[in-house]
Amino acid sequence: MLLAVCAVWFLGLNQPKKVTYSDIIAEFESGNVESFVLKDNDLTMTLRDSQSQMSYRLPYVDLFYNDVGELIREQAKAGTLKSYDFQTTEISWLVSF
């Protein structure tokens, strides 16, 4: 029994934290994003405080842009956000309709 509890505890410590959309928004709002690349719906950010990377699959790029688009422009202008790249696949208006 004790062995099973220890195994569950140990395995739980080794699992990476699941990143949520609110985590992504919080990183932008705190100014902790140094750079990011958005290719299709895959967002990869380099964080300022730890120089680590955080990845997230965005369900809707438009929602992300609406939530942080202005913030991205402000941080880029201020020099907080060093670089960013959007590489989205364009969908014709007929398909999106």
N, C-alpha and C positions, 0 to 999 in steps of 0.2 A: 504494500500500500504506500509506504513512504517513498519507495522507488518511483512509483507511478506519479506521485505528486511532484517529486523533484524533476522528473522528465518533462512534465507539462510546464512547470515553471521555467526550466531551462530552455525549452523550445519556444516558449512565449517571448523570452528575452531576445532571441535571435531573429525574430520576424521583424521585417522593416515596418515602420509606421505607415499606415495607409494614408496617402495624401488626399485631402478633400478639396473641393472647389473653394471653400471658405479659407483653407490654408493658403491657397494660391493668392486669393484676393488680399489676405492679411499681409503676405510678403510684399506685395506691391504697395499697399497702404503704408507700411512701416518704412518704405524706402530701402528695403533689404535686397532688392533685385538689382544686380549689377549689369546683367545682360540676359537676353533670352532669344530663343529662336522658336518660331511657330511654323511648323511645316505640316500642311493639311490641318489636322486637328490635334497634332502632337506638340505640346508645349514643353520646352526644356529650358529651365532657368538656372543661371549661375548666381548663387547667393553671396552677398557681400561679406557677411559676418563670419562665415565658415569656409568660403570658397568651395562649398559643396554644390552639387547639382540636384535639382528637384524636377521631376517629370510628371506630367499629367495629360491625360487624353481628354480634350475638351469636347463635350457633346455638341456644343453650338459655339462656333467662333464669333458669330454676331453678338451673342450675349456677353462673351468675354470682352469684346471690343466696346460694347455699350457700358460695361461695368468699369473698365479701367483705361479706356482710350484717352480720355482727357488727362488722367494721371500720368500715363506713359509720355504724352507730349510735354507735360510740365516737368517731369523728372529728366527727360532727355534735354530739355532746354536748360535746366539747372545744372546738368552734368552729373546728377545722381545715377541716372541710367546711362551706362557707357555705350551700349550698342543693343540693337534689336533688329530682328529680321522676320518679316511675315512672308511665308511662302504658301499661300492658299491656292487651292484648286478652284478656279472660277466655274460656276454653274450658270448656264444660260437662264434668263428670266423665265423662259417657257418651262424649263424643267422645274425650277423652284416654285412656279405657279401651280 
